[in-house]
Each structure stands twice: as structure tokens, then as C-alpha cells.
Amino acid sequence: MSSSEAALTLGRTFHQALVSADWSGIRALLHDDATWTLPGDNTISGTADGADAVVERAQRIASYGLDFKLLHLLVSRENLALSLHNTARREDVVLDEHLATVCRLRDGRIASIETYLSDVPGMNAFFV
């Protein structure tokens, strides 16, 4: 399997684990020292340090009832990005954002994640 095929498989596996709430599956994809950085000023913003903290972040995000629609998997020479359209509703607050979740890979697993968002103010209003 080529490195790009392996990255695409890892991306599909990560997305499937997220939508199915397979937290141990996500944990298995991460290096112990993995990080996840999100913009904004809300309950999910900042950097989660360590694989367990990354899994806790995924659990917290999923607890808001998001629909994580995968639009594209993108690969570079060494890394992976997931293009997503996330939507959810909480009472009168609606989340409707496009994002790129960039995964830096090391030895076939995720070393770090950085998420880029289309609507940071909307994310701040939703994740309270």
C-alpha cells in the first residue's frame, strides 16, 4: 500500500470512528503525545495535549450532537486533511460550518491535528 493510500485509509478510519463514537478506535490512531488545536474562545478551543485529551475533545464535540459530513479526504506527501461540513442544532442556536482538519502523521499514526474553520464566531456561539 502506498503512503497516500495508507493516509486515506487512516482518514476514513478516523472519520468512521468519530461518527460511530468509537473512542478506543480513535485512541488507537494516535501517538501518545498527539495534540489537537482548535481556534476560537469556547469550551472546545485551544490545544488538547496527549492522546487521552484528544479523545476527550472528540467526545466533547460529539456530545453536542454534530453531524460530521465528510466531503473530501486530501493527502500531501506526508500528511492528511479531512474536509468536513459539520451541522447541529441546540435550541435556537445552529451550527453550520465547513472545516479542514489537518492531521500530521508520524509512522502511520496521527501526531497532531489542527482544525481550520469557516465560522469561528458561530462555533463560539454553539460550543458554550
Salt bridges, closest charged atoms under 4 A:
ASP32 OD1 - ARG27 NH2 2.66
ASP33 OD1 - ARG106 NH2 2.91
ASP52 OD1 - ARG27 NE 3.19
ASP96 OD1 - HIS85 NE2 2.44
GLU114 OE1 - ARG104 NH2 3.77
